[in-house]
Amino acid sequence: MVPPVGAQSDVTLDQLERAANRWARTLATRGAHLGALVGLAIPNSVEFVLAALACWKIGAVPVPMRWDLPPWERTRLLEVLRAAIVVDEDNKDALVADAAAQSDATLPETVSPMQNGICSSGSTGLPKIILNTRPAEWTSSLSEPFAAHWAPVPRPQTILVPGPMYHTNGFNPLLYLLGGDRLVVLEKFSAVAVLDAIERHRVTHFTATPTMLGRIADVPGAAERDLSSVEWVMQGAAAMPPDLLHRWFELLSPERIIMAYGMTENLGLATLRGDEWLQRPGSVGRGFRETEIRILDEHAVPVPAGDIGEIYLRAPMNDTYRYLGGAPPAVPTADGFRSAGDLGRLDQDGYLYIADRRTDMIVSGGANVFPAEVENALIAHPGIVDVVVLGLKDPEWGRRVHAVVQVGGSESDVSAEDVVDYAKGRLARYKVPKTVEFVDEIPRTEATKVNRSAMIAARGG
């Protein structure tokens, strides 16, 4: 593993093993025990990795948390978590010092009853912790590369972790570390740092959101950087705008880009590779690793191929989660299919196309508008660097389509009329934003997510 690129210090697996033993003993003296939840509220760092590994060594359950939450939100989350100990900036130095004085001898083998927890506010804005209830026992299947479904993947991989490890895409690489792969961990996402790390460490794989991939592609001279070591890139967390996807096909190749649709709850997976996407533009793939997909209407009746409905998944792993925080689990159908509330359609060959989350859908003048579709259309404008589409209360339309736009680059002189005209050329009339707002920067988390409910509330609901 390599700590933040700026630190330029390597840590070997043997060093990690011995240091994690010390941390495990330290956490145990602070109350962490078999099955206890341990909050990890520090940025990406060697200490974060050591604390997570230490939890598994003593049978505790690591729960990564955002370290930059405002006090009121942190308090709400901690009330739900009820952690035995929270590793944060206030106690990290003391824990480091205490661990240094502990023995690094091998600990008795212990298996935690749960792998980890991931914090989420979901669509409600209320604290929610998604616990992965599979026992924390490593098997080779946990670190099998997705890309191996299509072609052999050289091992060990050198995996870049560009985003925060409190997100599932940032935390899961620890399972690959246990399988012998090498991690290159960025303390904080930076598009330039990603390109530097790929060249310096000969990165072979990384997972990123569309926002991250857009910022990387926008770095001046990105096409001239040496990306030859990259065997494959996984894109997840949101739909990939087609124009951006084509840019990455040019930077790498369609065969080296994999798109995935899934959720932290492990209800199931759909994937496809870029060359498949070219045959079915807009798809996120077919069921992966024994996942079955159905599209049902509001009465739980299957809809015809091509019709939009709610996406239901069934997979071997979809009984392996539970919530802390009062949120009810997804109610299964009689034969075990579950939904996370997303809308989409299947084609005749079983390829899935995502429309949007039901909770994000805008009903404007009686018509359904999916924000993701409008955002994907607008982000292709050369003067727009980021955009979020919201449904705001409106006396005429019920909800009007409102675009929050961040402009930049050489074509940053963009007006509201330009945005609307551009949308008219790419969308049906009823989907075109009725109002446009310009901001200096879209408020996104370290994981590049937006809180739509908070943005809507700030604009009057």
N, C-alpha and C positions, 0 to 999 in steps of 0.2 A: 504494500500500500504506500501511496505517496500523499503526504499531507498537502494543504493548500499550496498551489504552484509557487506563490511568492515565497513560501518558507524554504523551498528547495531542500528538503531533507527527506530521505527515504526511511521507511520503517519496514523491516523484514517480517515475515510471518512468525519466525521464532521470537523476535522482539515483541511482537504483538501478543503472542501466546503468554509470555512471561509477564508482561505488563498487565494484561487482562486478569491474570491470576491475582496480582497485587490489588487491582481495582475491585475484584470480586470480594476479596477479604475486607476491603474498606467499606464497600456498600453493605456487606453483611453486618458489620459492626454498627451501621447507621439504621438498621431495621429492615433491610431487604432480605426476604426469605422466600422459600418455595411458594410460588404463586402470587407473590406481592407485586404490585404495579410500581414501576419506577419511572418518574417523569424525566425526560432528557430535554431540558430547555436551554440548550447552548447551540451556537452555530456549528456548521460543518467543521470538524477538527479531529485530530488524533484522539483527544479526550472524549469526544462523542462516540467514536468507534470503540474505544476501550470500555466505556461505560456500557454500551450495548452488549458487547461480547461478555463483559463481566456479569451482566444480568443472566444471560443464558447459562453461564458456568455455575451459578448458585440456584438456578431454577426460578429466578424472578422474571418479570415480564417487562421488557423495555417499551416505553411509550414516548416516542419523540414528540416534542411540542414546539410550536413557534416561540422563539425566544424574545420577540419584539412586540408581544401583545400589550395593549394598554392595561393598566392595573385592574380596572373593573372587569375586563374580559378574561384576564388571567385568573382572577378570583373565581369567576363563574366556572371556568374550566377545571380548576383545582378542586372545587366542591364536587364536581362530577367524578374526577379521577380518584380522589382519596388515596394518593400515592403514599407508599411507605417512606419514600424520600424523593425529592426533586433535585436533580443536578442542574444548577443554574450559575449565572455569573457571580452570584453572591457567595457561593460555597465552593466553586470549582477549584480555586487555588488551594484551599484547605484540603480538599479531597485529593488533589495531586500530591500535596506534601505528605498526607497520611499514607497514600498508596506507595510512595517511594520507600516508606519504612516497613512495608509488609513483605512477607515471604513470597517468592515467585514460584514456589513448588507446585506441582500438579495437584489439582483439587479432586475430591471424589466426584465420580460421574453423577450428574443430576439432570433430569429432564424437566423443564418447565411445562406446566399444563397448557400454556398458550404461547404462541410464537411472539406476538407483539401487539401493540395497539396503535392506531393511527387516528389523530384528532381531526374532526371535521365539524363545520357549522352547517353543512348540507344546504338545503334550500330554505330552511326555516330561520337560519341565523342563530339558533340555539346551540350550545355546546353539545357535541356528540363524539364519543370515542368508539371506534370500530375495532373490536377485539378479534384477532385471528385465533380461533380456538383450536387449531391444530397443535399437537404437542411440538415443542421446540426441539425436534430431533432432526438433524440434517440428513438428507438423502441426496443422492446424485441428481435425482429428478428436479430438485429445487434450484439447481444451478445449470440446468440444461438450456443452452441458448435458443431463443425463439427461432433464429435463422437456421438452425440445424434441421428444421422441418423441410427446408428447400435444398440445402447443400451442406456438406461437412464444414464445420467451423474450426479453424486451427485453435488449439488450446496450448498453454493458458492464454486467455484473452487479457488485453490491457483495457480496462473499462474506465471511461471518464464519468465522473459524477458531477454534472454541471449545476444541478439544482439543489435545493435544500433537502437535507436528509429527514426532515419531519414529514415530507411527502412520501407516499408509497413508492414512487419511482426513484426517489433518492435513497430510501431505506433498503429496498430489496437487493441492491448490489452487494450488501453484506453477505447474502447467501452465496453469491458467486465468489466472494473472498474466501468463504469456508471451503469452497470447491477448488481452491488453488489459483483462481484468477487474481490479477493485480488490479488494484484500484488507484485511480488518480482523482483525488477529491479537491474540488474548488471550494474555497471558503464561502465564496459568493459568486453568483452567476455574473459573468461578463462575456460578451460575444468575442471580444479580442482575446481574453484569457482562454477561451475554448480553443480558438485557432492556434494560439501559442502552445497550449498543452498537447494538442494533437501532434504538432510537429516535434515538440521537444521529447515527448514520451512515447511517440509512435502508437498512439491510441488506436485500438481496433474496433471499439464499439462504444456508443453512448445512447442514452434515451433522453429525449427532449420534447417540450411542448411546441406547438406551432409558433407561439410568440418567441420562444428562444431561437427556433430555427430561422424565423424571419429576421431577427436581429443579427444572427451570425451571417446570413446571406447578404445582409445590408452593409457589412463591414467593407470599407473600400479595399479593393484588392483581394477579396475573399477567393475569387476564382483562380488567383495566381498562387494561393497558399498550397503547401504540400499536404494533401489529404489522402495520399496513396495508401497509408497504413490502415485506413478505416475499412473494415470488412462489411459492416452493416450499421445502420442507424435505426433505432426504434422511435416512432412518433406516436404519442398518446396524449390523453387528457382532454383533447378537443378535436373537432374536425379540422383537417388540413386544407387550407384554401388551395384550389387547383393551381393558380399561378405560382404560388410558393412551392408547391410540390414539383412542378416542372423545373423550377430553378434548382432544386436539390437533385433532380434527375441529371441536370447538366453538371452540377458540382461533383457528383459521384457517378451514379448510374441508377436506372430504375431497379435493377436487381439488388442494389445495396440499401434500398429504403423499404422498411417494413412498417405498416400501419397497424395499430391494435385498438380494439374497442373492448373495454372491460371496466371494472369498478373495484374500489378497495374491498368491498364485501366479497369478492371472489365468486360472484354469481355465475360467471362463465366468461369466455373469451371469443372474440372474432378477430382474425388477422388476414392480411394479404400483403403480397410484395408489390413493388412498384410496377413491374411488368404486367402483373394481373390487373392492377388499377388502370393501366392504359387501355385494357380491353373492356373495363367496366368503370369508367370515370365516376368518382364520387362514392364508390363503395368502401366499406371498412372490412370487407372480407366475409368468409364463411366461418362456421363454428370451428374452434381450434381446441385440441386436446379434449376430445369427446364432448364438447359443448353442442347442445341442440338449441335451435332458435325458432321461436314462433312469434307471429304478430297477431295480437288479439284486439278485438274492439272493447267497448266499455262494458259489454256483457260477458267478457272472457270467451268470445267466439272467434275462431280463426278468420282472418280476412283474406280475400283473394290476393295472389301475387301482384305486386305493384301498388296496392292500397296501403295508406299510412294507418298505423295503429300503434299500440303500446308494445314495446319489445319485451319478450319473456325469454329467459334462458334456463336451461337445465344442464348441470354439469356435475361431475363427481365431487367438486370442491364447494358446491353452493350451500352446504349445511355447516360450514366451518367459520361462522362469525356470529357475534352478538354485539348489541349496543350497550354502552353505558350512557346515561343521560336521559332516559325516558322514551327515546324514539322507538316505536314498535318495529320489529323486523318485517321484511317484506313477506306478505302473506302468500304462501304457495298455492298454485292450482291443485286440483285433486291428484294430478299425476306429477307434481313436484317442480313445475316451472315457476320462476320468480322474476319480478320486474323491479328495476330501480327507478322507474318512472320516465324512461326515455321513449321517444316516439321515432318510428322509422318504418321501413318497408323492406320486403324481400323480393328479389327478382325470381324468374322461373328456375334459375339454377341454384337458388339458396344463398345468393350474395346479399349482404345486409347493407342498407343505406340509412344513415342517421338523419332524422329531421331536426330534432332538438329535444330538450327536456320539457316535459309537460308543464312544469312549474314556470318555465321561461317563456312559453308560448304566449303571444300577444293576440288577443281577439280584438280586432279593429274594424268597426263597422260591420260586425258579424262574420268577418273573414279571419282565418287563422294565419298568422304570420310567425315564422320561425326566425328568431334573432340571428342564429348561426348562419342562415342562408344570406341574410342581408349583410352581415359582417363580412362573409367571404366575398361577396360582390364588391363591397366598398374598399376592402383592404388592397385590392388590385390597383386602385388609383395610385399613380406614381407620387402624388403629394401627401398621401395618407400613410402614416407609419403605425397607427394603432386606432382601433375603433371598437366601441361597445354599443349595442343597440338595445334600447329599453322600451317598455310599454308604459307610458305615463297617462294618468287620468285625463280625460278630455270630454267636455260636455257634448260634443257632436259625435265623436267616434267611439266613445266608451274608453278605449285606450288608443292613443296615437303612437305611431312608430317614431321614436326619437333617437337620433344618432349622436353619440358623444364621440368627437373626433379629435385626434392628435395629429397635427401635420408636421412636416419636417422635410429635410433634404433640399435639393436644388429646386424643387417645384412646390415649395411650401406656401406659395401665395394662392391659397384655395379659399373660395367663398362658399357660403351655404348653398347658393344657387348652383355652383359647380358640383357640389356633392349630390344634390338632388338630380341634376341633369345626368350625371354619370350613372346614378342608380336607375334612372328611367331607361337607359340604354342596356341594362343588364337584368332588370327585374320586372315582374308584372306590376302594373300601376298601383295596386293596393298594398304592395310590399315596400314601396318607395317611402323613405322617411318624410314625414310631414314637417318635422322641425329638426334643426341641426345645431349642435352646441360645440364650440371649440374650447379645448382645455390644453394647458401646457403639457400635462402628462396624465395618462389614464392610471388611476390608482390600482396597482396590481401587487399581489403578495410576492415574496421571494420565489414562489412556485409559479408565478405569472398568472395566477387566477384573479378574477374580479369578484367582488361581492355585489351581485346585481341588486339584491334586496336593499342593501345600504345605499347604493347609488339612486335607486328609485325613491327611497324614503327622503333622501337629501333634496330631491326635486319635487317634493310634495305628494309623492305616492303615485 
